[in-house]
Amino acid sequence: MKRIFFIILAMFALQIICYSEEIHFDNEVYKLKYSAIAPQTNGYGNEYFRNSENVGNWVKMIGVYYYPEVSNPLTYAEDFVKTVENTENSVLLKFIENKKADKAAISFLVNGCENAKKYFEYDIYRFEKKTNKGMMELKYAVKRYYTNNT
């Protein structure tokens, strides 16, 4: 299970390397629609959405974030897991770490509401140390809206 999860995330990373303005993943095209520098972390992030979607209205998205000041992705991932576990509307599904390779992955669910529509959001994150400096974080998220509590 762990091996399959990391293989999928590795293929995902290769797709990101090949395209800067577009990512082709799971037979869909995601376009770069949001990019920002975070002054508090000296990091930056790019977020990719399907053609008709954007930051404020999406069902599927891919995020690529780089944190040059983070030297230990395992510690970062463990802190991230604690945040997920301590957030009332989130539930951790899986936490995998590879201490030899300095990589980690997590998946979790978020229950939310936006524009009076309830949804579940499924998130997968991968954290890995960059060879030169810092850490790369990859995110894949899918929202599923529902209309009743059943």
DRENLOMAR-63671 format. One record per residue (C-alpha): residue number from 1; residue in three letters; chain; x, y, z. Coordinates in Angstrom, 1 decimal. Layout:
BEGIN
NUM,Ala,A,X,Y,Z
...
//
This chain:
BEGIN
1,Met,A,0.0,0.0,0.0
2,Lys,A,2.7,2.4,1.0
3,Arg,A,4.7,1.6,-2.2
4,Ile,A,1.7,2.2,-4.5
5,Phe,A,0.9,5.5,-2.7
6,Phe,A,4.5,6.7,-3.2
7,Ile,A,4.6,5.5,-6.8
8,Ile,A,1.5,7.5,-7.6
9,Leu,A,3.0,10.6,-5.9
10,Ala,A,6.3,10.1,-7.7
11,Met,A,4.5,10.1,-11.0
12,Phe,A,2.6,13.2,-9.9
13,Ala,A,5.9,14.9,-9.2
14,Leu,A,7.3,13.9,-12.7
15,Gln,A,4.2,15.5,-14.3
16,Ile,A,4.9,18.8,-12.4
17,Ile,A,8.5,18.8,-13.5
18,Cys,A,7.5,18.5,-17.2
19,Tyr,A,5.0,21.4,-17.2
20,Ser,A,5.2,24.8,-15.5
21,Glu,A,2.0,26.4,-16.7
22,Glu,A,0.0,23.2,-17.0
23,Ile,A,-0.1,19.9,-15.2
24,His,A,-1.6,16.8,-16.9
25,Phe,A,-2.8,14.4,-14.2
26,Asp,A,-5.4,11.7,-14.1
27,Asn,A,-6.5,12.5,-17.7
28,Glu,A,-7.3,16.1,-16.8
29,Val,A,-5.4,19.4,-17.4
30,Tyr,A,-4.8,21.7,-14.5
31,Lys,A,-3.7,25.3,-15.3
32,Leu,A,-1.7,27.6,-13.1
33,Lys,A,-4.2,30.1,-11.8
34,Tyr,A,-2.7,31.3,-8.5
35,Ser,A,0.9,32.0,-7.5
36,Ala,A,2.1,33.8,-4.4
37,Ile,A,5.2,34.4,-2.2
38,Ala,A,4.7,34.0,1.5
39,Pro,A,6.9,36.6,3.2
40,Gln,A,6.6,35.0,6.7
41,Thr,A,8.2,31.7,5.4
42,Asn,A,10.2,32.9,2.5
43,Gly,A,8.4,30.3,0.5
44,Tyr,A,6.1,30.3,-2.5
45,Gly,A,3.3,28.4,-3.9
46,Asn,A,1.6,27.6,-7.2
47,Glu,A,-2.0,26.4,-7.4
48,Tyr,A,-3.4,24.6,-10.4
49,Phe,A,-7.1,24.3,-11.3
50,Arg,A,-9.2,22.8,-14.1
51,Asn,A,-10.2,25.1,-16.9
52,Ser,A,-13.5,26.3,-15.4
53,Glu,A,-12.3,26.5,-11.8
54,Asn,A,-10.3,28.9,-9.8
55,Val,A,-9.1,29.7,-6.2
56,Gly,A,-12.6,30.6,-5.0
57,Asn,A,-14.6,27.9,-6.9
58,Trp,A,-13.1,24.5,-7.4
59,Val,A,-13.7,20.8,-7.2
60,Lys,A,-10.2,19.5,-7.9
61,Met,A,-6.9,21.3,-7.4
62,Ile,A,-3.1,20.7,-7.3
63,Gly,A,-0.8,22.7,-5.2
64,Val,A,3.0,22.9,-5.4
65,Tyr,A,4.7,24.7,-2.5
66,Tyr,A,8.4,25.3,-1.8
67,Tyr,A,9.7,26.3,1.7
68,Pro,A,13.5,27.1,1.5
69,Glu,A,13.8,27.5,5.3
70,Val,A,12.3,24.1,6.2
71,Ser,A,15.1,21.6,6.6
72,Asn,A,13.2,18.6,8.0
73,Pro,A,10.1,17.5,6.1
74,Leu,A,9.4,14.7,8.6
75,Thr,A,9.1,17.2,11.5
76,Tyr,A,7.1,19.5,9.3
77,Ala,A,4.7,16.6,8.4
78,Glu,A,4.4,15.5,12.0
79,Asp,A,3.4,19.1,12.9
80,Phe,A,1.0,19.2,10.0
81,Val,A,-0.6,15.9,11.2
82,Lys,A,-1.1,17.4,14.7
83,Thr,A,-2.8,20.4,13.2
84,Val,A,-5.2,18.1,11.2
85,Glu,A,-5.9,16.0,14.3
86,Asn,A,-6.6,19.1,16.4
87,Thr,A,-8.9,20.7,13.8
88,Glu,A,-12.6,20.0,14.6
89,Asn,A,-13.8,19.5,11.1
90,Ser,A,-10.9,17.3,9.9
91,Val,A,-10.0,13.6,10.3
92,Leu,A,-6.6,12.1,9.5
93,Leu,A,-6.8,9.0,7.3
94,Lys,A,-3.2,8.0,6.7
95,Phe,A,0.3,9.2,7.7
96,Ile,A,3.3,7.6,6.1
97,Glu,A,6.9,8.6,6.6
98,Asn,A,10.1,7.3,5.0
99,Lys,A,12.9,8.3,7.4
100,Lys,A,15.6,7.0,5.1
101,Ala,A,14.4,9.1,2.1
102,Asp,A,13.3,12.1,4.2
103,Lys,A,9.8,12.0,2.8
104,Ala,A,6.3,11.8,4.2
105,Ala,A,2.7,11.7,3.0
106,Ile,A,-0.6,12.3,4.6
107,Ser,A,-4.2,12.0,3.6
108,Phe,A,-7.2,13.5,5.5
109,Leu,A,-10.8,14.6,5.1
110,Val,A,-12.2,18.0,5.8
111,Asn,A,-15.9,18.7,6.3
112,Gly,A,-16.9,22.2,5.2
113,Cys,A,-19.4,24.6,3.8
114,Glu,A,-19.1,27.3,1.3
115,Asn,A,-21.8,29.4,-0.4
116,Ala,A,-24.4,27.4,1.6
117,Lys,A,-23.2,24.1,0.1
118,Lys,A,-21.8,21.4,2.3
119,Tyr,A,-18.9,19.3,1.2
120,Phe,A,-16.2,16.8,2.0
121,Glu,A,-12.7,17.6,0.9
122,Tyr,A,-10.2,14.8,0.4
123,Asp,A,-6.6,16.0,0.6
124,Ile,A,-3.3,14.2,-0.1
125,Tyr,A,0.0,15.9,0.8
126,Arg,A,3.6,14.8,0.1
127,Phe,A,6.5,16.4,1.8
128,Glu,A,10.1,15.9,0.6
129,Lys,A,13.5,17.4,1.2
130,Lys,A,15.0,19.2,-1.8
131,Thr,A,18.7,18.2,-2.5
132,Asn,A,19.9,21.8,-2.6
133,Lys,A,17.8,23.5,0.1
134,Gly,A,14.4,23.4,1.7
135,Met,A,11.3,21.3,1.3
136,Met,A,8.8,20.7,-1.4
137,Glu,A,5.1,20.2,-0.6
138,Leu,A,2.7,18.7,-3.1
139,Lys,A,-1.0,18.7,-2.6
140,Tyr,A,-3.9,17.1,-4.5
141,Ala,A,-7.4,17.9,-3.3
142,Val,A,-10.9,16.9,-4.3
143,Lys,A,-14.2,18.3,-3.0
144,Arg,A,-17.5,16.4,-3.1
145,Tyr,A,-20.6,18.4,-2.4
146,Tyr,A,-23.7,16.9,-0.8
147,Thr,A,-27.2,18.2,-0.3
148,Asn,A,-28.5,16.1,2.6
149,Asn,A,-27.0,14.5,5.7
150,Thr,A,-27.4,10.9,4.6
//
